Amino acid sequence: METIPHFINGSRVSDAERFGPVFNPATGEQEKQVALASASRTEEAIASARAALPAWRATSLAKRTNIFFRVREILNQRKPELAAILTSEHGKVLSDAEGEISRGLENIEFATGLSHMLKGERSEQVSSGIDVHSVRQPVGVVACITPFNFPAMVPLWMIGSALACGNTVLLKPSEKDPSAAIFIAEAFAEAGLPAGVLNVVQGDKEAVDVLLEHPDVKAVSFVGSTPIAQSIYKRAADHGKRVQALGGAKNHMVVLPDADLDMAADAAVSAAYGSAGERCMAVSVLVAVGNIADDLVQAISSRMAGLKIGPGTDPASQMGPLITAEHRDRVASYVAGAESEGATVVVDGRSQQFDSNGFFIGVSLVDHVKPGMRVYDDEIFGPVLSVVRVDTYSDAVRLVNENEFGNGTAIFTRDGGAARQFEFDVDAGMVGVNVPIPVPVGTFSFGGWKNSLFGDTHMYGPDSIRFYTRGKVVTTRWPDPSTSVIDLGFPQID
């Protein structure tokens, strides 16, 4: 059986005391195993990153930029190969996998502008004979802990800016679909990244515990569920580290009565069921305002019947399986309990049969959902769309703002004034207007509010440069012996 290794100091390392199973979700079969790092193996990787830091920090911005241009070309050329890896371990369809890689490459493209992004500022003659300038310098060794749902895109979100800023990186991917991280690390090595600058540590809690507590790790980036994000934020901060920890979501799509019905229905189906709902920006709650609800539910349910669910390698498939059997059963439990809570199951995905032992489930639509129901309150992370009916725009905004999560939200309307007011009123980090999944392009930053983000900065884009660097301000005066005096007073500007 193939063993997915670590990548430490420029080489694959496969030996381990423990291994974890890696399944093909479309077949339900274990096809690989992944080496799980011990504490000592994780410390070895940290030492490699620490040793590589001085030379990488001293590498010119021009040479760093050339590496990013080369890695972009390598990943573009080998996109089908990487997409096949994603599909085999995550289950998403090939077209979705290629889309994930393309969105990740936006961040590599952003990183090629590092010479501009790392520019400091300068003011001359701020006081008599005194100039001041600022620079941004790397924080040091950075740990990037990434989730299963985007095994290529989220690592590229983090490592692009972290490396561009002159840090060295320890990437700890999900043990459920770990091969993409090795593929990316070897692409960087092929592009000329020196050994030890980017290391991949496969593992579970044992490896993460070391990353959160080791004194040589200066910053931690994380994407995952809210309970784990909150725990990582607290633990890493307690050990003196800079932390950005992105948590869960319950993204609401508000549809006003004047919205284009077909456009809204298409968007709801696409955003709720794409990648089997395993996206932190998936629409999981549709808020139908006023008299559009009945027609909207009918339009969505009619579209669901035509969805093709099957192996991600089948070009006809629009949605693949869930990541594990346990997660599939958990998703099914929310549909099973919805009616007892007072909701109406319009389409029950549990009833769909599949000629496979894979981790498949059909798509579900649940109407008349209200806060307080498990199907509304919890982050399901699967192909279940809840419909909440409200009377007014104000009711819709109140519903969104009272939810504990604030990752993303969207409004569908033809009314520019309503859209502008929604943007102003809503408490969420990312807002779409007639765009159901408002993931920012790579030149902006990604991040939510409330329990969707723990930390002070969003991810990738301009915020990532601030996160992965520290500011330094230098005040300069060249000596003039004729003006030198002893003065014990606090320095003043003159």
C-alpha positions, -999 to 999 in steps of 0.1 A, spaced: 0 0 0 13 34 -9 25 55 20 21 92 19 52 107 35 64 138 52 85 163 33 113 176 55 144 195 45 138 188 8 132 151 11 104 126 15 104 108 49 81 78 51 92 60 83 68 64 112 56 46 143 20 52 134 0 54 102 -35 66 93 -58 53 66 -66 73 35 -98 63 17 -111 68 -17 -145 83 -8 -161 72 -41 -154 35 -34 -152 34 4 -119 15 1 -87 24 18 -62 29 -9 -32 45 9 -18 51 43 -3 83 57 27 85 80 16 102 113 44 124 128 55 118 164 65 147 186 101 141 177 95 140 140 76 173 142 105 188 162 128 176 134 108 195 109 107 226 130 145 224 133 148 222 96 127 253 91 146 272 118 179 263 102 167 274 67 153 307 80 184 330 79 194 322 43 158 324 31 152 357 49 184 371 32 173 359 -3 166 388 -25 131 398 -34 139 393 -70 150 357 -65 119 349 -44 97 364 -71 113 342 -98 105 311 -77 68 321 -74 66 326 -112 81 292 -118 59 274 -93 28 290 -109 38 276 -142 45 242 -128 12 240 -110 -7 253 -141 9 227 -163 3 199 -139 -32 209 -128 -49 178 -142 -25 156 -122 -31 175 -90 -69 176 -96 -69 138 -99 -52 135 -66 -78 158 -50 -106 137 -65 -92 104 -54 -88 115 -17 -115 141 -12 -141 129 -36 -150 162 -53 -156 161 -91 -126 168 -113 -139 202 -126 -144 213 -90 -109 202 -81 -94 221 -110 -114 252 -99 -99 248 -65 -64 248 -79 -71 278 -100 -84 298 -70 -53 288 -50 -31 300 -78 -45 334 -74 -26 336 -42 6 325 -59 0 353 -85 -5 378 -56 27 367 -41 47 375 -72 41 411 -63 61 408 -31 85 435 -40 57 460 -40 39 446 -10 70 446 12 78 482 5 82 504 36 77 541 41 101 570 45 99 605 58 128 629 58 135 658 81 108 648 106 129 668 130 160 688 124 185 664 107 164 633 115 148 609 90 124 580 97 117 549 77 99 517 82 104 481 70 85 449 72 104 418 83 94 381 85 80 367 118 101 335 115 89 299 114 52 297 105 29 267 111 0 263 86 -27 238 96 -52 232 68 -85 214 65 -97 184 44 -122 203 22 -97 223 2 -64 203 3 -47 224 -24 -64 259 -22 -61 266 15 -24 256 17 -17 279 -12 -37 306 6 -12 304 35 22 294 22 22 318 -7 22 350 14 42 333 43 71 324 20 69 356 0 74 375 32 106 356 40 93 331 66 99 294 66 69 271 68 56 239 84 25 227 66 3 203 85 -25 191 61 -55 171 69 -47 134 74 -78 126 54 -65 138 21 -28 145 26 -12 139 -9 -18 173 -23 5 189 3 34 168 -9 26 176 -45 27 213 -38 59 211 -17 77 192 -44 65 217 -70 81 245 -49 113 225 -47 113 220 -84 108 258 -88 140 264 -68 128 268 -32 157 258 -10 155 227 12 139 233 46 120 265 36 88 246 31 83 214 51 52 191 53 44 173 85 17 147 82 -1 139 114 -29 144 139 -32 160 173 3 149 184 19 169 157 -4 199 162 3 200 199 40 204 192 34 232 166 12 251 190 37 250 219 72 249 204 90 282 210 106 283 175 72 285 159 63 322 159 29 322 140 0 298 134 -25 299 105 -55 275 108 -87 268 90 -113 243 105 -143 241 127 -151 268 153 -145 247 184 -110 237 172 -103 272 158 -111 287 192 -89 261 210 -60 267 187 -63 304 190 -62 303 228 -34 277 231 -11 293 205 -16 327 219 -9 315 254 25 304 240 32 338 227 24 332 190 7 353 164 -25 335 154 -52 336 127 -78 308 131 -107 306 108 -137 287 121 -171 275 109 -199 290 91 -237 291 86 -240 312 55 -273 328 47 -286 337 13 -313 363 15 -338 364 -14 -360 395 -17 -394 393 -34 -381 413 -64 -352 389 -71 -349 370 -104 -365 337 -94 -345 315 -118 -312 332 -110 -318 328 -73 -328 291 -76 -298 283 -98 -275 300 -73 -290 283 -43 -286 249 -58 -251 256 -70 -239 271 -37 -256 246 -14 -247 214 -31 -214 221 -49 -186 199 -35 -213 181 -15 -217 212 7 -182 207 22 -173 243 18 -170 269 45 -186 294 21 -215 271 10 -250 285 13 -267 264 40 -296 287 48 -319 303 23 -339 332 38 -370 337 17 -385 371 23 -422 377 18 -443 360 -9 -414 345 -29 -410 315 -6 -434 290 -22 -422 297 -58 -386 296 -47 -388 263 -29 -406 248 -59 -379 261 -83 -351 247 -62 -367 213 -57 -374 209 -94 -337 216 -101 -325 191 -75 -341 162 -93 -317 166 -123 -285 166 -103 -261 139 -112 -243 124 -81 -215 100 -86 -177 94 -86 -157 125 -92 -139 109 -120 -171 106 -141 -174 137 -163 -212 135 -159 -210 138 -121 -219 172 -107 -214 162 -70 -193 135 -55 -193 117 -21 -187 130 14 -152 127 29 -160 98 53 -187 73 62 -190 89 96 -195 124 82 -221 110 58 -240 95 87 -238 127 107 -252 147 78 -280 122 74 -289 126 111 -298 162 106 -323 154 79 -337 125 100 -344 148 129 -357 178 111 -394 168 110 -395 161 147 -384 196 153 -412 210 132 -395 215 98 -407 201 65 -384 178 45 -392 187 9 -364 165 -6 -348 138 14 -314 129 2 -312 98 24 -336 81 1 -313 81 -30 -296 48 -37 -261 44 -51 -244 14 -68 -213 19 -47 -199 14 -12 -187 50 -14 -197 77 11 -225 91 -10 -257 108 1 -283 126 -19 -291 163 -17 -317 175 8 -341 205 11 -357 214 44 -384 240 46 -400 259 75 -368 259 95 -364 281 125 -336 291 149 -334 266 177 -336 236 154 -304 215 151 -307 217 113 -304 255 116 -281 260 146 -253 235 137 -228 237 109 -238 206 90 -211 208 63 -230 186 38 -256 189 10 -285 201 32 -302 234 24 -325 249 50 -352 274 41 -363 300 67 -393 322 58 -395 358 71 -419 386 64 -395 416 58 -360 427 49 -355 437 85 -364 402 97 -339 388 73 -311 410 85 -319 403 121 -318 366 114 -283 368 98 -269 391 125 -282 370 154 -265 339 141 -233 330 159 -214 328 127 -204 356 103 -184 341 75 -202 350 44 -237 360 33 -255 370 1 -285 390 -10 -305 384 -43 -325 414 -55 -329 438 -84 -331 468 -59 -297 486 -58 -308 505 -27 -317 473 -8 -284 457 -18 -264 488 -6 -283 488 27 -277 451 32 -240 456 27 -241 483 54 -264 464 78 -251 428 78 -226 414 103 -205 392 81 -169 394 67 -178 386 31 -209 398 13 -223 388 -21 -248 408 -41 -265 383 -65 -233 363 -59 -240 333 -37 -204 324 -28 -185 357 -24 -150 343 -20 -127 373 -26 -102 373 -54 -66 369 -44 -59 406 -42 -84 410 -14 -85 391 19 -107 362 31 -122 361 65 -154 361 86 -167 378 117 -180 366 150 -173 329 156 -160 324 121 -127 340 129 -104 341 159 -76 366 154 -71 402 141 -64 396 104 -81 379 75 -64 354 53 -44 359 21 -43 392 2 -32 424 20 -40 412 54 -17 382 50 13 405 45 6 422 78 1 389 95 33 372 82 56 403 89 65 425 118 69 462 114 102 480 123 106 517 124 141 532 121 149 568 132 182 582 118 204 611 125 239 614 112 262 630 138 271 667 137 296 671 166 289 708 168 253 701 179 260 673 204 249 681 239 238 662 270 200 665 274 181 642 299 147 654 288 123 633 267 131 637 229 110 664 213 104 673 177 119 706 165 
